[in-house]
Amino acid sequence: MRIIYTLNNFLPQQVAGTEVYVYTLAKAMQQKGNDVTVIIPNFEKKINETYFYNDIKIIKFAEGTFLSRGVIAGDIAPDGVTDFVNVIKNIQPDIIHFHTVGGSNGVSIHHVRAVKKFTKKIVITFHLAGYTCKTNNLLFKNKGPCNGLIDVLKCTSCVFTDKGITGIKKSILFPIAAFTYALQYNTRKWNNSIGTAFGYPFVIEKLKNDLHEMVALADKIVVLTKWYKNVLEINNVPPQKVQYISQGLAGMPLSKEASTNITILKLVFIGRINELKGLHLLLKALMEMPNQNVSLDIFGPINDEVYFTKWKAFSASNKNIRWMGVLQPSSIISTLGSYNVLCLPSVICEMSPLVIQEAFAAGIPVLASNVYGNAEQITDGKNGWLFNFNDSNDLKNKLEQLINDPSLIENAKQYIPTVKTFSEVANEHTQLYKSILASV
């Protein structure tokens, strides 16, 4: 098969969850004899460029669009759609698989529409919750997990809170926004910040409309988790349009050897250093346990320099907390194997954190915040532990339990599930593609 994978960024310039997933899938599909090309925008450039990464061909289509308010809002198609279509036509793929469909001048619904006009077979994978949640974190007013139903006024209220529009300001703005929406008077056309604030109900309405248009345009929507499949069904996405293909690993699992004499609880955090990953909750918990037998090694790229500086200074007096820098993907599983527990204190609803699977492959249990993506993989008290969302005190209590009774860790290791390989993930994609190509 000739396959195109398209997204907004790719390795080696950007290394994040979606990019690593697409790279690993592309390599696995190549190994099965498929012709795979990755297509991404060539931002701020008016020419196409091509490069290779580990034998994967990446074409960067010209995307020099001026970022007007209309383009940013997704109302106006970016200039690069034409070059994108020309690249697709030149390759003539059997399947074009979108791994990002966003707004602005990246790969967007405008690109999906344009491809559909010449009847290519289309698959879209939803890697993030942003297809149903404007804040992209699926937390209702930042207090806890939302059920995921797109409700225009409820979601508008939540977006106001997320943007810091609260108290008296919200009590004034929200009723006006609701009133103008009831009148179907879209103040976003004012092209100023006040019009944008009053127009948020129309932003939510567009989110909902775009979701259903994407579902209609695609032959299949792929989701990585069962919980997000349920969110789509709540929003009236036909179940037969959705294919669940869970995460997998490219690396090989380690043998699950028993730890002997855990005299100090060795914790590890692996993830981007920013507020959304919740590292501050773990640091707060540990700083309240200065005399406990526990250590923490922190691995990950710095996405927020201010956040990094603040929390590194906060924890500086604790010599058992070490900042280790970036860990290469090929070393993650072997590195995890030298620790007792991975801690994942996310303060957003993670989709399906790959690092949990990597910890399981290394034979260690996981202590994580109780959000959808974590809870789908971790059975509390069995193969790991869940602490209350955004609650450093509950995290501290869970850590103290593990310190006081290390046998809990050994017991949890016995229930760590078998990890799925990416070869299996590729097999499921192959079956999906063949079924689409076989349909009339």
DRENRO-777758 format. One record per residue (C-alpha): residue in one letter; x, y negated, z negated. Coordinates in steps of 0.001 Angstrom, whole numbers. Example, Ala and Ser with C-alpha at 12.3 -4.5 7.8 and 13.67 -1.06 7.14 Angstrom:
<rs>
@rest:A	c1:12300	c2:4500	c3:-7800
@rest:S	c1:13670	c2:1060	c3:-7140
</rs>
This chain:
<rs>
@rest:M	c1:0	c2:0	c3:0
@rest:R	c1:1015	c2:-3597	c3:601
@rest:I	c1:246	c2:-5502	c3:-2611
@rest:I	c1:501	c2:-9165	c3:-3596
@rest:Y	c1:678	c2:-10252	c3:-7224
@rest:T	c1:133	c2:-13952	c3:-7788
@rest:L	c1:508	c2:-16089	c3:-10916
@rest:N	c1:1863	c2:-19511	c3:-11881
@rest:N	c1:5402	c2:-18632	c3:-12993
@rest:F	c1:7780	c2:-15703	c3:-12869
@rest:L	c1:11097	c2:-14388	c3:-14109
@rest:P	c1:13781	c2:-15466	c3:-14704
@rest:Q	c1:12578	c2:-19068	c3:-15025
@rest:Q	c1:9796	c2:-18171	c3:-17455
@rest:V	c1:9685	c2:-15117	c3:-19702
@rest:A	c1:6325	c2:-14713	c3:-21432
@rest:G	c1:3683	c2:-12032	c3:-21745
@rest:T	c1:2013	c2:-12364	c3:-18351
@rest:E	c1:5299	c2:-12707	c3:-16471
@rest:V	c1:6812	c2:-9637	c3:-18167
@rest:Y	c1:3611	c2:-7647	c3:-17546
@rest:V	c1:3550	c2:-8503	c3:-13817
@rest:Y	c1:7255	c2:-7790	c3:-13436
@rest:T	c1:6934	c2:-4391	c3:-15115
@rest:L	c1:3836	c2:-3512	c3:-13087
@rest:A	c1:5531	c2:-4606	c3:-9856
@rest:K	c1:8577	c2:-2410	c3:-10552
@rest:A	c1:6401	c2:571	c3:-11447
@rest:M	c1:4346	c2:143	c3:-8278
@rest:Q	c1:7527	c2:-165	c3:-6189
@rest:Q	c1:8769	c2:3100	c3:-7657
@rest:K	c1:5575	c2:4726	c3:-6414
@rest:G	c1:6379	c2:3663	c3:-2848
@rest:N	c1:4315	c2:479	c3:-2601
@rest:D	c1:5385	c2:-2776	c3:-935
@rest:V	c1:5020	c2:-5485	c3:-3601
@rest:T	c1:5448	c2:-9252	c3:-3206
@rest:V	c1:4997	c2:-11842	c3:-5959
@rest:I	c1:3658	c2:-15277	c3:-5005
@rest:I	c1:3903	c2:-18345	c3:-7250
@rest:P	c1:3561	c2:-22114	c3:-6714
@rest:N	c1:6642	c2:-24149	c3:-5825
@rest:F	c1:5632	c2:-27002	c3:-8100
@rest:E	c1:6496	c2:-30546	c3:-6997
@rest:K	c1:7918	c2:-29231	c3:-3710
@rest:K	c1:6579	c2:-29501	c3:-158
@rest:I	c1:8417	c2:-26477	c3:1196
@rest:N	c1:8135	c2:-22738	c3:707
@rest:E	c1:11075	c2:-20967	c3:-902
@rest:T	c1:11943	c2:-17306	c3:-1397
@rest:Y	c1:14143	c2:-15505	c3:-3918
@rest:F	c1:14625	c2:-11959	c3:-5185
@rest:Y	c1:14592	c2:-10757	c3:-8781
@rest:N	c1:15722	c2:-7174	c3:-9333
@rest:D	c1:14623	c2:-6225	c3:-5790
@rest:I	c1:11235	c2:-7920	c3:-6139
@rest:K	c1:10543	c2:-10516	c3:-3466
@rest:I	c1:9104	c2:-13766	c3:-4820
@rest:I	c1:7654	c2:-16373	c3:-2460
@rest:K	c1:7117	c2:-19868	c3:-3850
@rest:F	c1:4473	c2:-21631	c3:-1768
@rest:A	c1:4654	c2:-25408	c3:-1345
@rest:E	c1:2734	c2:-27178	c3:-4113
@rest:G	c1:3456	c2:-30890	c3:-4137
@rest:T	c1:-13	c2:-32047	c3:-5172
@rest:F	c1:-364	c2:-35429	c3:-6869
@rest:L	c1:-2039	c2:-34717	c3:-10210
@rest:S	c1:-5169	c2:-36866	c3:-10092
@rest:R	c1:-7926	c2:-36520	c3:-12696
@rest:G	c1:-9971	c2:-34521	c3:-10202
@rest:V	c1:-7174	c2:-32032	c3:-9586
@rest:I	c1:-6455	c2:-31659	c3:-13315
@rest:A	c1:-10150	c2:-31020	c3:-13990
@rest:G	c1:-10261	c2:-28429	c3:-11225
@rest:D	c1:-12839	c2:-30374	c3:-9218
@rest:I	c1:-10473	c2:-31052	c3:-6305
@rest:A	c1:-8478	c2:-28315	c3:-4569
@rest:P	c1:-4700	c2:-28770	c3:-4735
@rest:D	c1:-2825	c2:-29300	c3:-1473
@rest:G	c1:-945	c2:-26030	c3:-1862
@rest:V	c1:-4008	c2:-23894	c3:-1086
@rest:T	c1:-3251	c2:-24164	c3:2640
@rest:D	c1:338	c2:-22938	c3:2245
@rest:F	c1:-854	c2:-20206	c3:-123
@rest:V	c1:-3316	c2:-18921	c3:2466
@rest:N	c1:-708	c2:-19017	c3:5221
@rest:V	c1:1677	c2:-16907	c3:3117
@rest:I	c1:-1102	c2:-14381	c3:2450
@rest:K	c1:-2025	c2:-14192	c3:6120
@rest:N	c1:1595	c2:-13660	c3:7087
@rest:I	c1:1979	c2:-10720	c3:4684
@rest:Q	c1:-1420	c2:-9142	c3:5433
@rest:P	c1:-1737	c2:-7303	c3:2097
@rest:D	c1:-4132	c2:-4474	c3:1375
@rest:I	c1:-4766	c2:-5904	c3:-2100
@rest:I	c1:-4219	c2:-9352	c3:-3564
@rest:H	c1:-4151	c2:-9226	c3:-7343
@rest:F	c1:-4468	c2:-12520	c3:-9242
@rest:H	c1:-2881	c2:-12520	c3:-12704
@rest:T	c1:-3553	c2:-16223	c3:-13260
@rest:V	c1:-6571	c2:-18247	c3:-12198
@rest:G	c1:-6335	c2:-21609	c3:-13906
@rest:G	c1:-7060	c2:-25218	c3:-13171
@rest:S	c1:-4955	c2:-28130	c3:-11991
@rest:N	c1:-2334	c2:-27461	c3:-9282
@rest:G	c1:-1483	c2:-23907	c3:-10291
@rest:V	c1:-3151	c2:-20816	c3:-8849
@rest:S	c1:-6842	c2:-21630	c3:-9246
@rest:I	c1:-10342	c2:-20625	c3:-8272
@rest:H	c1:-9800	c2:-22672	c3:-5095
@rest:H	c1:-7135	c2:-20144	c3:-4074
@rest:V	c1:-9477	c2:-17223	c3:-4773
@rest:R	c1:-12217	c2:-18831	c3:-2680
@rest:A	c1:-9816	c2:-19456	c3:191
@rest:V	c1:-8601	c2:-15856	c3:263
@rest:K	c1:-12127	c2:-14499	c3:99
@rest:K	c1:-12952	c2:-16281	c3:3356
@rest:F	c1:-10876	c2:-13764	c3:5272
@rest:T	c1:-12266	c2:-10827	c3:3281
@rest:K	c1:-9155	c2:-9621	c3:1473
@rest:K	c1:-9660	c2:-7158	c3:-1364
@rest:I	c1:-9319	c2:-9118	c3:-4607
@rest:V	c1:-8500	c2:-8042	c3:-8165
@rest:I	c1:-8216	c2:-10478	c3:-11078
@rest:T	c1:-6678	c2:-9608	c3:-14434
@rest:F	c1:-7764	c2:-11716	c3:-17407
@rest:H	c1:-4600	c2:-11935	c3:-19522
@rest:L	c1:-5889	c2:-14722	c3:-21778
@rest:A	c1:-9128	c2:-15685	c3:-23498
@rest:G	c1:-9249	c2:-18997	c3:-21616
@rest:Y	c1:-11645	c2:-17609	c3:-19004
@rest:T	c1:-14405	c2:-17772	c3:-21620
@rest:C	c1:-12954	c2:-20207	c3:-24174
@rest:K	c1:-11892	c2:-23776	c3:-23413
@rest:T	c1:-9541	c2:-23871	c3:-26425
@rest:N	c1:-7994	c2:-20580	c3:-25211
@rest:N	c1:-7807	c2:-19230	c3:-28777
@rest:L	c1:-11363	c2:-17883	c3:-29309
@rest:L	c1:-11526	c2:-19346	c3:-32815
@rest:F	c1:-14735	c2:-21127	c3:-33774
@rest:K	c1:-13736	c2:-24585	c3:-35058
@rest:N	c1:-10325	c2:-23094	c3:-35948
@rest:K	c1:-11863	c2:-21224	c3:-38891
@rest:G	c1:-12088	c2:-17669	c3:-37592
@rest:P	c1:-12804	c2:-15458	c3:-34561
@rest:C	c1:-15707	c2:-16488	c3:-32324
@rest:N	c1:-18085	c2:-13966	c3:-30767
@rest:G	c1:-17070	c2:-15295	c3:-27352
@rest:L	c1:-20491	c2:-16300	c3:-26042
@rest:I	c1:-20254	c2:-19426	c3:-23870
@rest:D	c1:-22880	c2:-21777	c3:-25275
@rest:V	c1:-22524	c2:-25313	c3:-23920
@rest:L	c1:-23284	c2:-27304	c3:-27064
@rest:K	c1:-21720	c2:-24855	c3:-29524
@rest:C	c1:-18537	c2:-24743	c3:-27459
@rest:T	c1:-18518	c2:-28540	c3:-27081
@rest:S	c1:-18640	c2:-28917	c3:-30857
@rest:C	c1:-15782	c2:-26437	c3:-31196
@rest:V	c1:-13658	c2:-28258	c3:-28579
@rest:F	c1:-14216	c2:-31539	c3:-30426
@rest:T	c1:-12874	c2:-29945	c3:-33609
@rest:D	c1:-9907	c2:-28443	c3:-31768
@rest:K	c1:-9015	c2:-31871	c3:-30381
@rest:G	c1:-9246	c2:-33517	c3:-33792
@rest:I	c1:-12598	c2:-35230	c3:-33134
@rest:T	c1:-14180	c2:-34717	c3:-36553
@rest:G	c1:-16040	c2:-36563	c3:-39290
@rest:I	c1:-17706	c2:-39872	c3:-38446
@rest:K	c1:-16162	c2:-39922	c3:-34982
@rest:K	c1:-17701	c2:-36561	c3:-34136
@rest:S	c1:-21050	c2:-37529	c3:-35662
@rest:I	c1:-21184	c2:-40426	c3:-33195
@rest:L	c1:-19744	c2:-38792	c3:-30073
@rest:F	c1:-21402	c2:-35364	c3:-30194
@rest:P	c1:-25062	c2:-36539	c3:-30123
@rest:I	c1:-24267	c2:-38827	c3:-27173
@rest:A	c1:-22539	c2:-35955	c3:-25356
@rest:A	c1:-25534	c2:-33699	c3:-25998
@rest:F	c1:-27962	c2:-36404	c3:-24841
@rest:T	c1:-26120	c2:-37183	c3:-21597
@rest:Y	c1:-25920	c2:-33438	c3:-20892
@rest:A	c1:-29678	c2:-33075	c3:-21455
@rest:L	c1:-30170	c2:-35846	c3:-18897
@rest:Q	c1:-27639	c2:-34133	c3:-16592
@rest:Y	c1:-25686	c2:-37397	c3:-16425
@rest:N	c1:-22031	c2:-36391	c3:-16036
@rest:T	c1:-19880	c2:-39086	c3:-17659
@rest:R	c1:-16691	c2:-37375	c3:-16478
@rest:K	c1:-17157	c2:-39431	c3:-13315
@rest:W	c1:-16244	c2:-42537	c3:-15321
@rest:N	c1:-12594	c2:-41449	c3:-15081
@rest:N	c1:-11651	c2:-42602	c3:-18572
@rest:S	c1:-11190	c2:-41016	c3:-22017
@rest:I	c1:-14650	c2:-42005	c3:-23307
@rest:G	c1:-16306	c2:-40487	c3:-20260
@rest:T	c1:-14255	c2:-37332	c3:-20762
@rest:A	c1:-15332	c2:-37057	c3:-24412
@rest:F	c1:-19026	c2:-37516	c3:-23576
@rest:G	c1:-18634	c2:-35156	c3:-20616
@rest:Y	c1:-17309	c2:-32100	c3:-22481
@rest:P	c1:-20633	c2:-30220	c3:-22125
@rest:F	c1:-20081	c2:-30366	c3:-18352
@rest:V	c1:-16530	c2:-29039	c3:-18838
@rest:I	c1:-17987	c2:-26053	c3:-20692
@rest:E	c1:-20661	c2:-25602	c3:-18048
@rest:K	c1:-17943	c2:-25543	c3:-15368
@rest:L	c1:-16023	c2:-22944	c3:-17387
@rest:K	c1:-19111	c2:-20730	c3:-17414
@rest:N	c1:-19841	c2:-21265	c3:-13721
@rest:D	c1:-16211	c2:-20581	c3:-12765
@rest:L	c1:-16259	c2:-17332	c3:-14753
@rest:H	c1:-19267	c2:-16029	c3:-12869
@rest:E	c1:-17943	c2:-17210	c3:-9512
@rest:M	c1:-14643	c2:-15386	c3:-10132
@rest:V	c1:-16552	c2:-12231	c3:-11003
@rest:A	c1:-18577	c2:-12569	c3:-7787
@rest:L	c1:-15471	c2:-13186	c3:-5641
@rest:A	c1:-13439	c2:-10314	c3:-7103
@rest:D	c1:-13871	c2:-6670	c3:-6241
@rest:K	c1:-12819	c2:-5895	c3:-9814
@rest:I	c1:-11916	c2:-7743	c3:-13012
@rest:V	c1:-9221	c2:-6019	c3:-15076
@rest:V	c1:-9072	c2:-6492	c3:-18862
@rest:L	c1:-6332	c2:-5291	c3:-21204
@rest:T	c1:-8579	c2:-4745	c3:-24236
@rest:K	c1:-11951	c2:-3318	c3:-25118
@rest:W	c1:-12803	c2:-6344	c3:-27252
@rest:Y	c1:-12485	c2:-8722	c3:-24286
@rest:K	c1:-14545	c2:-6393	c3:-22134
@rest:N	c1:-17260	c2:-6811	c3:-24766
@rest:V	c1:-16862	c2:-10620	c3:-24610
@rest:L	c1:-17424	c2:-10527	c3:-20839
@rest:E	c1:-20503	c2:-8346	c3:-21239
@rest:I	c1:-21887	c2:-10770	c3:-23845
@rest:N	c1:-21556	c2:-13415	c3:-21132
@rest:N	c1:-23582	c2:-11302	c3:-18679
@rest:V	c1:-20679	c2:-10051	c3:-16588
@rest:P	c1:-21868	c2:-6775	c3:-14992
@rest:P	c1:-20064	c2:-3854	c3:-16712
@rest:Q	c1:-19438	c2:-2147	c3:-13356
@rest:K	c1:-17339	c2:-5142	c3:-12265
@rest:V	c1:-14912	c2:-4734	c3:-15199
@rest:Q	c1:-12046	c2:-2227	c3:-15406
@rest:Y	c1:-10288	c2:-1647	c3:-18738
@rest:I	c1:-6572	c2:-838	c3:-18333
@rest:S	c1:-4717	c2:-990	c3:-21625
@rest:Q	c1:-1138	c2:-2175	c3:-22170
@rest:G	c1:1855	c2:77	c3:-21625
@rest:L	c1:5598	c2:46	c3:-22206
@rest:A	c1:8495	c2:201	c3:-19797
@rest:G	c1:10936	c2:1309	c3:-22523
@rest:M	c1:11190	c2:4768	c3:-24037
@rest:P	c1:9886	c2:5442	c3:-27570
@rest:L	c1:12355	c2:6221	c3:-30351
@rest:S	c1:12073	c2:9256	c3:-32587
@rest:K	c1:10127	c2:8486	c3:-35774
@rest:E	c1:12739	c2:9212	c3:-38383
@rest:A	c1:11831	c2:8806	c3:-42035
@rest:S	c1:13434	c2:5888	c3:-43840
@rest:T	c1:15286	c2:6892	c3:-46948
@rest:N	c1:15466	c2:4840	c3:-50120
@rest:I	c1:13783	c2:1585	c3:-49086
@rest:T	c1:15457	c2:-633	c3:-51683
@rest:I	c1:14668	c2:-3819	c3:-49765
@rest:L	c1:11702	c2:-4326	c3:-47440
@rest:K	c1:13188	c2:-5264	c3:-44068
@rest:L	c1:10698	c2:-7362	c3:-42104
@rest:V	c1:11054	c2:-8530	c3:-38509
@rest:F	c1:9199	c2:-11189	c3:-36521
@rest:I	c1:9440	c2:-11220	c3:-32717
@rest:G	c1:7643	c2:-13925	c3:-30775
@rest:R	c1:7664	c2:-17479	c3:-29559
@rest:I	c1:8537	c2:-20018	c3:-32249
@rest:N	c1:5419	c2:-22166	c3:-32295
@rest:E	c1:2425	c2:-22749	c3:-34534
@rest:L	c1:106	c2:-20355	c3:-32679
@rest:K	c1:2246	c2:-17349	c3:-33610
@rest:G	c1:1763	c2:-18175	c3:-37314
@rest:L	c1:5364	c2:-17791	c3:-38449
@rest:H	c1:4765	c2:-20535	c3:-41034
@rest:L	c1:2303	c2:-18259	c3:-42867
@rest:L	c1:4988	c2:-15615	c3:-43262
@rest:L	c1:7581	c2:-18161	c3:-44391
@rest:K	c1:5152	c2:-19623	c3:-46943
@rest:A	c1:4471	c2:-16154	c3:-48341
@rest:L	c1:8157	c2:-15266	c3:-48593
@rest:M	c1:9141	c2:-18575	c3:-50207
@rest:E	c1:6697	c2:-17780	c3:-52999
@rest:M	c1:8504	c2:-14457	c3:-53523
@rest:P	c1:12122	c2:-15617	c3:-54062
@rest:N	c1:13054	c2:-12787	c3:-56403
@rest:Q	c1:11456	c2:-9961	c3:-54453
@rest:N	c1:13373	c2:-7300	c3:-52555
@rest:V	c1:12398	c2:-8431	c3:-49068
@rest:S	c1:14241	c2:-9831	c3:-46056
@rest:L	c1:13115	c2:-11293	c3:-42739
@rest:D	c1:14873	c2:-11548	c3:-39389
@rest:I	c1:13264	c2:-13906	c3:-36855
@rest:F	c1:13695	c2:-13397	c3:-33108
@rest:G	c1:12229	c2:-15535	c3:-30357
@rest:P	c1:12536	c2:-18543	c3:-28063
@rest:I	c1:11818	c2:-21995	c3:-29476
@rest:N	c1:8692	c2:-23391	c3:-27794
@rest:D	c1:8210	c2:-26241	c3:-30260
@rest:E	c1:11376	c2:-27969	c3:-31466
@rest:V	c1:9557	c2:-29989	c3:-34150
@rest:Y	c1:7879	c2:-26864	c3:-35547
@rest:F	c1:11176	c2:-24947	c3:-35505
@rest:T	c1:13095	c2:-27710	c3:-37286
@rest:K	c1:10421	c2:-28130	c3:-39968
@rest:W	c1:10080	c2:-24483	c3:-40891
@rest:K	c1:13765	c2:-23628	c3:-40634
@rest:A	c1:14453	c2:-26416	c3:-43150
@rest:F	c1:11556	c2:-25200	c3:-45320
@rest:S	c1:13078	c2:-21711	c3:-45566
@rest:A	c1:16742	c2:-22727	c3:-45692
@rest:S	c1:17171	c2:-21970	c3:-49406
@rest:N	c1:16142	c2:-18321	c3:-48947
@rest:K	c1:19261	c2:-16460	c3:-47845
@rest:N	c1:17207	c2:-13374	c3:-46970
@rest:I	c1:15531	c2:-15250	c3:-44092
@rest:R	c1:17641	c2:-15260	c3:-40933
@rest:W	c1:16983	c2:-16978	c3:-37585
@rest:M	c1:18428	c2:-14633	c3:-34973
@rest:G	c1:17687	c2:-16359	c3:-31647
@rest:V	c1:16313	c2:-14752	c3:-28499
@rest:L	c1:16203	c2:-10966	c3:-28153
@rest:Q	c1:16558	c2:-9473	c3:-24678
@rest:P	c1:13508	c2:-7404	c3:-23617
@rest:S	c1:15640	c2:-4312	c3:-23024
@rest:S	c1:16826	c2:-4417	c3:-26652
@rest:I	c1:13488	c2:-4949	c3:-28398
@rest:I	c1:12523	c2:-1333	c3:-29151
@rest:S	c1:15992	c2:-276	c3:-30344
@rest:T	c1:16236	c2:-3419	c3:-32497
@rest:L	c1:12804	c2:-2864	c3:-34038
@rest:G	c1:13877	c2:621	c3:-35053
@rest:S	c1:16273	c2:-823	c3:-37658
@rest:Y	c1:13460	c2:-2500	c3:-39627
@rest:N	c1:10687	c2:-1210	c3:-41883
@rest:V	c1:7747	c2:-3379	c3:-40761
@rest:L	c1:6948	c2:-5816	c3:-37930
@rest:C	c1:4950	c2:-8866	c3:-39048
@rest:L	c1:2644	c2:-10577	c3:-36548
@rest:P	c1:864	c2:-13474	c3:-38350
@rest:S	c1:-931	c2:-14958	c3:-35316
@rest:V	c1:-3328	c2:-17868	c3:-35870
@rest:I	c1:-5075	c2:-17333	c3:-32535
@rest:C	c1:-7015	c2:-14382	c3:-31147
@rest:E	c1:-4242	c2:-12499	c3:-29395
@rest:M	c1:-5370	c2:-10601	c3:-26298
@rest:S	c1:-3252	c2:-7446	c3:-26660
@rest:P	c1:178	c2:-8191	c3:-28171
@rest:L	c1:2791	c2:-6069	c3:-26444
@rest:V	c1:5055	c2:-6337	c3:-29489
@rest:I	c1:2647	c2:-4103	c3:-31451
@rest:Q	c1:3135	c2:-1361	c3:-28872
@rest:E	c1:6890	c2:-1969	c3:-28999
@rest:A	c1:6845	c2:-1570	c3:-32785
@rest:F	c1:4893	c2:1681	c3:-32455
@rest:A	c1:7396	c2:2867	c3:-29857
@rest:A	c1:10146	c2:2125	c3:-32381
@rest:G	c1:8273	c2:4131	c3:-35009
@rest:I	c1:7499	c2:1282	c3:-37405
@rest:P	c1:4088	c2:52	c3:-38642
@rest:V	c1:2770	c2:-3483	c3:-38233
@rest:L	c1:1420	c2:-6055	c3:-40689
@rest:A	c1:-712	c2:-8539	c3:-38734
@rest:S	c1:-3437	c2:-11148	c3:-39028
@rest:N	c1:-6974	c2:-9855	c3:-38636
@rest:V	c1:-7812	c2:-11154	c3:-35154
@rest:Y	c1:-9330	c2:-9256	c3:-32228
@rest:G	c1:-6206	c2:-8221	c3:-30322
@rest:N	c1:-4361	c2:-7120	c3:-33459
@rest:A	c1:-7335	c2:-5335	c3:-35012
@rest:E	c1:-7957	c2:-3302	c3:-31842
@rest:Q	c1:-4533	c2:-1673	c3:-32201
@rest:I	c1:-4102	c2:-1564	c3:-35980
@rest:T	c1:-6258	c2:465	c3:-38351
@rest:D	c1:-5881	c2:-1272	c3:-41702
@rest:G	c1:-4199	c2:971	c3:-44264
@rest:K	c1:-3507	c2:3706	c3:-41724
@rest:N	c1:-971	c2:2771	c3:-39005
@rest:G	c1:-474	c2:-733	c3:-40394
@rest:W	c1:-2152	c2:-3493	c3:-42347
@rest:L	c1:-4327	c2:-6521	c3:-41572
@rest:F	c1:-4390	c2:-9669	c3:-43690
@rest:N	c1:-7101	c2:-12319	c3:-43723
@rest:F	c1:-6940	c2:-14845	c3:-40893
@rest:N	c1:-4765	c2:-17906	c3:-41623
@rest:D	c1:-4290	c2:-16802	c3:-45255
@rest:S	c1:-689	c2:-16812	c3:-46498
@rest:N	c1:-1827	c2:-15731	c3:-49978
@rest:D	c1:-3402	c2:-12550	c3:-48644
@rest:L	c1:-273	c2:-11946	c3:-46566
@rest:K	c1:1820	c2:-12355	c3:-49734
@rest:N	c1:-393	c2:-9837	c3:-51553
@rest:K	c1:32	c2:-7306	c3:-48739
@rest:L	c1:3813	c2:-7753	c3:-48805
@rest:E	c1:3919	c2:-7241	c3:-52575
@rest:Q	c1:1968	c2:-3997	c3:-52186
@rest:L	c1:4543	c2:-2701	c3:-49704
@rest:I	c1:7448	c2:-3758	c3:-51923
@rest:N	c1:5924	c2:-2104	c3:-54981
@rest:D	c1:4995	c2:1087	c3:-53127
@rest:P	c1:7325	c2:1836	c3:-50175
@rest:S	c1:5594	c2:5188	c3:-49676
@rest:L	c1:2807	c2:3232	c3:-47957
@rest:I	c1:5227	c2:2572	c3:-45110
@rest:E	c1:6203	c2:6231	c3:-44734
@rest:N	c1:2551	c2:7252	c3:-44794
@rest:A	c1:1675	c2:4674	c3:-42119
@rest:K	c1:4421	c2:5969	c3:-39837
@rest:Q	c1:2684	c2:9338	c3:-39682
@rest:Y	c1:-356	c2:7689	c3:-38040
@rest:I	c1:1419	c2:5590	c3:-35450
@rest:P	c1:-221	c2:6457	c3:-32106
@rest:T	c1:1552	c2:7705	c3:-29009
@rest:V	c1:2564	c2:4784	c3:-26834
@rest:K	c1:1320	c2:4572	c3:-23253
@rest:T	c1:3981	c2:4249	c3:-20569
@rest:F	c1:3876	c2:1683	c3:-17777
@rest:S	c1:4000	c2:4527	c3:-15295
@rest:E	c1:547	c2:5467	c3:-16599
@rest:V	c1:-563	c2:1832	c3:-16252
@rest:A	c1:657	c2:1875	c3:-12635
@rest:N	c1:-1242	c2:5122	c3:-11990
@rest:E	c1:-4459	c2:3495	c3:-13211
@rest:H	c1:-3862	c2:481	c3:-10960
@rest:T	c1:-3173	c2:2783	c3:-8023
@rest:Q	c1:-6471	c2:4586	c3:-8582
@rest:L	c1:-8263	c2:1247	c3:-8891
@rest:Y	c1:-6773	c2:-113	c3:-5660
@rest:K	c1:-7575	c2:3063	c3:-3743
@rest:S	c1:-11176	c2:3018	c3:-4949
@rest:I	c1:-11548	c2:-610	c3:-3816
@rest:L	c1:-9992	c2:80	c3:-405
@rest:A	c1:-12238	c2:3101	c3:39
@rest:S	c1:-15392	c2:1077	c3:-638
@rest:V	c1:-17303	c2:-376	c3:2268
</rs>
